[in-house]
Amino acid sequence: MYRKRQLLASLSTALTQFPAVLITGPRQSGKTTFLMNELGSEFQYVSLDDPLSRDFAIQDPNGFLAQFEDAPVILDEIQYVPDILPYLKIRIDKNRRQFGQWVLTGSQQFALMQNVSESLAGRIALLELLPFSQLELKHAARELESFIWVGGYPEPALAPEKRNLWMSSYIQTYLERDVRLLHNVQDLRTFETFVALCAARHGQVFNKANLARESGVSEPTVKSWGGLLGASYICFFLQPYLRNYSKRLVKTPKLYFIDPGLASALTRQPDGASALAGQMGGAFFEGMIIAEAIKIFVSLGKQPDVFFWRSQDGLEVDLLIQANGLLHPVEIKLTATPTIRHLDPLNRFKTIAGHDAAAQGVLVCRTQRKQRLPNDNIAMPWHLFSKWLYDLLS
């Protein structure tokens, strides 16, 4: 069953303004399904994961591209033939006003993005398709445990009975294909240990020294492997806000897994209820909301303009969203009973940031309905957050 994706509006606009569009995102996030359902009746389709098509593109790039002069085409998994991009540039430059001719997809950002920047700068729109957001799945509040457990990747999200086998297969495929073949990480067992250690630190500061010591590798290796997790859309590194509000103590990013189901699988949670009730419950909930913010930004074709902030005395705002010239402070708590105490970081930040901060602070939690709170703050049910942010950014 196909679900409409929020990225469609951004894709439609890009196709009227650029000769080429590249959609990146994690493996199995639904890129091919999205394009075939939305463009399949008008576009030809070729997968470069197919050995025959890939060999043709490598051996004779001009001959391969000449097939598509009369109709627009989707070139799926372009990361397998990055050397074709300069030849594509030549064809685009022959008719720069022929928009929407080439749609490319890729599961990796690494060399692919470097080649795109070098070959197709100014000629291509860059979009990202992440796993389903709550807005796309239309989850209700009672399904929080299910969303934490299953996550947003389309196949398990739409067929939860596949969750366990799908997650284990996905992790193995990621290690074998993406990490070993595409990025030449030889010691997969140690890398797998590193990924599990990162999952156990979901929502914490990315401490390279601790991870290096526990993984048995060097700090430069941890830095490199962390970059690998970010570039392959497994993790997102939330940066501290850089303005000098009370001289932040934390200058390193916080690590979050983009998909809550993958984070729960890597930490071996028995089910969603246990995940939320355990020691990592707050981290799972916080990470889910952070990931929702990222998904909403990219679905609108925007780079995530999000941060966290910590005061000198340890008060922390979990999420700052920069939108419409203001910083919108968001506190994230697993509680279903918001209290005045939960507002302390929001009030402190608004006082210190002054006119840079939005007047209204938001406490995202498990309350059943929106509630007005003192000092122009609101408590927001978690399942309404995505729609609130989408409206804020639209």
matplotlib code that plots the C-alpha trace (Angstrom):
import matplotlib.pyplot as plt

x = [0.0, 1.5, 1.5, 1.8, 5.0, 5.4, 8.4, 6.1, 5.5, 9.2, 9.9, 7.2, 8.7, 12.2, 11.2, 10.0, 13.2, 16.2, 17.3, 18.1, 16.9, 18.8, 16.9, 19.2, 18.3, 18.9, 18.5, 14.9, 13.4, 11.0, 12.8, 12.1, 8.5, 7.9, 9.2, 7.5, 4.2, 4.5, 6.5, 6.4, 3.7, 5.8, 9.4, 11.5, 13.2, 16.6, 18.2, 22.0, 21.9, 21.2, 24.6, 23.7, 22.6, 25.5, 28.1, 26.5, 26.8, 30.4, 31.6, 29.8, 28.4, 27.5, 25.7, 23.9, 22.6, 21.7, 18.8, 16.9, 17.0, 13.3, 11.8, 12.7, 14.3, 14.8, 18.3, 18.1, 21.1, 23.4, 26.1, 27.1, 28.2, 29.4, 31.7, 28.7, 28.0, 30.4, 28.8, 25.4, 26.6, 27.6, 24.1, 22.4, 24.6, 23.4, 19.9, 19.9, 16.3, 15.0, 13.8, 12.8, 14.6, 16.8, 15.8, 18.6, 18.5, 21.3, 21.5, 24.8, 26.1, 29.9, 31.6, 28.3, 27.7, 31.2, 30.8, 27.5, 28.9, 31.8, 29.9, 26.3, 26.5, 23.7, 22.1, 20.6, 18.2, 19.1, 16.3, 16.2, 13.7, 13.8, 11.7, 8.0, 7.3, 4.3, 2.6, 2.8, 1.7, -0.9, -0.2, -2.5, -1.3, -2.1, 0.4, 3.5, 4.9, 4.3, 6.1, 9.1, 9.3, 8.6, 9.9, 9.3, 11.0, 8.1, 8.3, 8.1, 5.9, 3.3, 3.7, 4.8, 4.8, 8.0, 9.8, 12.3, 13.5, 13.5, 15.6, 18.2, 18.4, 18.7, 21.6, 23.4, 22.9, 24.1, 27.3, 28.0, 27.0, 27.3, 30.1, 32.3, 31.7, 31.2, 33.4, 36.0, 35.7, 37.5, 36.9, 33.1, 32.9, 34.5, 32.4, 29.3, 30.3, 30.8, 27.3, 25.8, 27.7, 26.4, 22.9, 23.3, 24.3, 21.2, 20.5, 23.8, 26.8, 29.1, 32.1, 34.9, 37.3, 34.8, 33.7, 37.3, 38.2, 35.2, 35.4, 39.2, 39.9, 41.5, 39.7, 40.3, 38.7, 35.7, 35.4, 35.5, 33.0, 30.7, 30.8, 29.9, 26.8, 25.8, 26.4, 24.5, 21.5, 21.7, 22.4, 22.0, 24.4, 22.5, 24.9, 24.9, 23.7, 26.7, 25.6, 27.3, 24.3, 25.8, 29.0, 27.7, 29.6, 28.9, 30.6, 30.2, 27.1, 24.6, 24.0, 20.5, 19.4, 17.1, 14.8, 13.4, 12.8, 16.4, 17.6, 15.4, 16.6, 20.2, 19.7, 17.8, 14.6, 12.0, 9.1, 8.0, 6.5, 9.7, 11.8, 9.8, 9.6, 13.4, 16.4, 16.5, 12.8, 13.4, 16.2, 13.9, 11.1, 13.5, 15.2, 11.9, 10.9, 14.3, 14.0, 10.5, 11.9, 14.6, 12.1, 9.8, 12.6, 13.9, 10.4, 10.1, 13.4, 15.2, 18.3, 17.5, 18.1, 18.0, 20.2, 20.3, 21.3, 22.8, 23.2, 26.3, 24.5, 23.3, 19.8, 19.3, 16.8, 16.5, 15.7, 16.0, 14.3, 15.4, 12.4, 11.0, 14.0, 13.4, 14.6, 11.7, 12.7, 11.3, 11.6, 10.9, 9.7, 8.2, 5.8, 2.0, 1.8, 3.5, 4.5, 6.0, 9.4, 9.5, 9.4, 12.6, 14.8, 12.3, 11.9, 15.7, 16.4, 13.8, 15.1, 18.7, 18.1, 15.7, 14.4, 16.2, 13.7, 10.1, 7.7, 6.1, 8.0, 6.8, 6.9, 6.3, 5.1, 2.4, -0.3, -3.7, -4.4, -2.7, -2.5, -1.6, 1.1, 2.6, 5.0, 3.5, 4.4, 2.3, 2.3, 1.8, 0.8, 3.7, 1.5, 0.7, 4.4, 5.0, 1.9, 2.8, 6.4, 5.2, 2.8, 5.6, 8.0, 5.5]
y = [0.0, 3.3, 6.2, 9.8, 11.5, 15.1, 15.5, 15.4, 19.2, 19.9, 17.4, 18.9, 22.4, 21.2, 19.4, 22.8, 24.6, 22.3, 20.0, 17.3, 16.3, 14.0, 12.3, 10.8, 9.0, 5.8, 2.5, 1.3, 4.7, 4.4, 6.4, 4.1, 3.4, 7.2, 8.0, 5.1, 6.0, 9.7, 9.8, 6.2, 6.9, 9.7, 8.7, 5.8, 3.8, 2.2, 0.7, 0.9, -1.8, -4.1, -5.5, -5.2, -1.6, -0.8, -2.3, -0.5, 2.8, 2.2, 0.9, 3.3, 6.3, 8.3, 5.3, 4.6, 8.2, 8.5, 6.1, 8.7, 11.7, 11.5, 11.0, 11.9, 9.1, 8.0, 6.7, 4.7, 4.0, 6.5, 5.9, 2.7, 4.7, 8.1, 8.5, 9.0, 12.4, 14.5, 12.9, 13.9, 17.4, 17.7, 16.6, 19.0, 21.9, 21.4, 22.5, 24.1, 25.1, 21.5, 21.1, 17.9, 15.5, 13.6, 12.3, 10.5, 8.6, 7.5, 5.8, 7.4, 10.9, 10.3, 10.3, 10.7, 14.2, 15.2, 14.2, 15.9, 19.1, 19.0, 18.0, 19.3, 22.4, 24.8, 22.2, 19.9, 20.2, 18.1, 16.5, 13.9, 11.2, 9.9, 7.1, 8.0, 10.8, 10.6, 13.1, 10.7, 7.7, 9.7, 7.9, 8.5, 9.1, 5.6, 4.2, 5.8, 2.4, 1.0, 3.8, 3.5, -0.2, -0.4, 3.0, 4.7, 2.6, 1.8, -2.0, -2.6, 0.5, -0.9, -4.5, -4.6, -8.4, -8.2, -6.0, -8.3, -10.1, -6.9, -5.0, -7.7, -8.0, -4.3, -4.0, -6.9, -5.4, -2.0, -3.6, -5.8, -3.5, 0.1, -0.2, -2.9, -2.5, 1.2, 2.5, -0.1, -0.6, -3.9, -4.7, -5.2, -6.8, -3.8, -1.4, -3.3, -3.0, 0.7, 1.1, -0.8, 1.5, 4.6, 3.2, 2.8, 6.5, 7.6, 11.2, 11.8, 13.9, 12.2, 11.5, 10.3, 9.5, 7.2, 5.5, 5.0, 3.4, 1.1, 0.2, -0.4, 2.0, 5.4, 8.7, 9.6, 6.3, 7.1, 10.5, 8.9, 6.2, 8.8, 10.6, 7.4, 7.0, 10.5, 10.3, 7.1, 8.5, 6.2, 9.0, 12.7, 14.9, 17.8, 20.7, 23.1, 26.6, 28.8, 32.1, 33.0, 32.7, 32.3, 30.6, 27.2, 24.3, 21.8, 22.3, 18.8, 17.5, 15.1, 11.8, 10.7, 7.7, 8.9, 5.9, 4.9, 1.3, 0.9, 2.4, 0.0, -3.0, -2.1, -1.8, -5.1, -3.8, -6.6, -4.3, -0.7, -0.5, -1.9, 0.6, 3.5, 2.2, 1.4, 3.5, 4.8, 5.7, 9.4, 9.1, 7.1, 9.7, 12.7, 11.1, 10.4, 14.1, 15.3, 12.9, 14.2, 17.7, 16.6, 14.8, 17.8, 20.1, 17.8, 17.0, 20.7, 20.7, 22.6, 21.8, 21.1, 24.4, 22.8, 22.9, 22.2, 24.7, 24.2, 27.0, 27.5, 26.0, 22.9, 23.8, 22.4, 23.1, 19.9, 21.5, 25.0, 25.4, 28.4, 29.6, 32.9, 34.8, 33.4, 30.6, 28.4, 26.6, 23.1, 20.9, 17.2, 15.1, 11.6, 12.7, 12.8, 15.3, 18.6, 20.8, 24.2, 22.6, 21.4, 25.0, 26.2, 25.6, 27.3, 30.4, 30.7, 30.5, 33.1, 35.4, 35.1, 35.1, 38.1, 39.2, 36.2, 33.8, 33.2, 34.3, 30.9, 27.9, 24.4, 21.4, 18.2, 15.4, 12.7, 15.0, 14.2, 17.8, 21.1, 23.1, 26.7, 27.1, 30.1, 32.6, 32.0, 28.3, 25.4, 21.7, 19.8, 16.2, 14.4, 13.4, 17.0, 18.1, 17.2, 19.1, 22.1, 22.3, 21.7, 24.7, 26.8, 26.1, 26.2]
z = [0.0, -1.1, 1.3, -0.1, 1.0, 2.1, -0.3, -3.3, -3.3, -3.2, -6.0, -8.2, -7.7, -8.4, -11.6, -13.0, -12.1, -12.6, -15.4, -12.8, -9.3, -6.9, -4.1, -1.4, 1.8, 3.7, 2.0, 2.0, 2.9, -0.1, -2.8, -5.7, -4.6, -4.2, -7.7, -9.4, -8.0, -8.6, -11.9, -13.2, -15.9, -17.5, -16.8, -18.0, -15.2, -14.9, -11.8, -11.7, -9.0, -12.0, -13.2, -16.9, -16.7, -14.5, -16.8, -19.8, -18.0, -17.0, -20.3, -22.6, -20.6, -23.7, -25.3, -22.1, -21.7, -25.4, -24.7, -22.9, -25.2, -26.0, -22.6, -18.9, -16.9, -13.3, -12.7, -9.5, -7.2, -9.0, -6.4, -8.2, -11.3, -10.1, -13.1, -15.3, -13.8, -16.0, -19.1, -17.7, -17.2, -20.9, -22.0, -19.6, -20.8, -24.3, -23.2, -19.8, -20.1, -20.4, -16.8, -15.2, -17.6, -15.1, -11.7, -9.8, -6.5, -4.2, -0.8, 0.2, 0.6, 0.5, -2.8, -4.6, -3.1, -3.8, -7.4, -7.7, -6.3, -8.7, -11.8, -11.6, -9.4, -10.3, -12.5, -10.0, -7.0, -4.0, -1.9, 0.8, 1.6, 5.1, 6.7, 7.3, 9.7, 12.1, 9.8, 6.9, 9.0, 10.9, 14.2, 17.1, 20.7, 21.8, 19.3, 20.8, 21.9, 18.4, 16.7, 19.0, 18.4, 14.6, 13.4, 10.1, 7.5, 5.1, 5.1, 8.8, 9.4, 7.0, 8.0, 11.7, 11.8, 9.7, 12.2, 13.9, 10.7, 8.7, 11.3, 11.6, 7.8, 7.4, 9.9, 8.2, 4.7, 5.9, 7.3, 4.3, 1.4, 2.6, 5.0, 3.6, -0.2, -0.5, 2.3, 2.7, 6.5, 6.9, 10.6, 10.5, 13.9, 15.6, 13.6, 14.6, 18.3, 17.7, 16.2, 19.2, 21.6, 19.8, 20.0, 23.8, 23.8, 21.8, 22.8, 24.5, 23.7, 21.1, 23.4, 21.0, 23.8, 25.6, 22.4, 21.3, 24.7, 24.7, 21.0, 21.1, 18.2, 18.0, 18.3, 14.7, 13.7, 16.0, 14.3, 10.9, 11.8, 13.3, 10.0, 8.3, 10.4, 9.6, 5.9, 5.6, 7.4, 10.3, 12.8, 13.1, 15.0, 16.7, 17.1, 20.1, 19.4, 18.6, 20.0, 23.3, 25.5, 29.0, 27.6, 26.8, 28.5, 25.8, 22.4, 21.0, 19.2, 20.5, 18.7, 17.7, 15.6, 12.9, 13.1, 16.6, 15.5, 14.5, 17.8, 19.7, 17.7, 18.2, 22.0, 22.0, 23.5, 23.8, 22.8, 22.6, 26.1, 27.7, 25.7, 27.1, 30.6, 30.8, 31.5, 27.9, 27.7, 27.9, 25.2, 22.9, 23.2, 22.8, 19.9, 18.1, 18.4, 17.2, 14.2, 13.5, 13.3, 10.8, 8.7, 8.5, 7.4, 4.6, 3.4, 2.7, 0.8, 3.7, 5.6, 9.3, 11.1, 14.6, 17.7, 21.4, 24.1, 27.6, 30.1, 32.3, 35.3, 33.4, 32.3, 28.8, 26.0, 24.1, 20.7, 19.2, 15.9, 13.8, 11.7, 10.5, 12.1, 15.6, 17.8, 18.9, 22.2, 22.6, 25.7, 25.3, 28.3, 28.4, 31.2, 30.7, 33.6, 32.7, 35.6, 36.2, 36.8, 33.2, 32.0, 33.7, 30.6, 28.3, 30.5, 31.1, 27.4, 26.5, 29.1, 28.0, 24.3, 24.4, 21.0, 19.3, 20.9, 20.0, 22.7, 23.0, 24.4, 23.7, 26.0, 23.9, 26.1, 26.5, 27.5, 25.9, 24.7, 24.3, 27.5, 28.1, 30.7, 32.5, 30.8, 27.3, 27.1, 25.9, 26.6, 23.3, 22.7, 21.0, 18.0, 17.2, 17.0, 13.4, 12.1, 14.3, 12.9, 9.3, 9.6, 11.2, 8.3, 5.4]

ax = plt.figure().add_subplot(projection="3d")
ax.plot(x, y, z, "-o")
ax.set_aspect("equal")
plt.show()
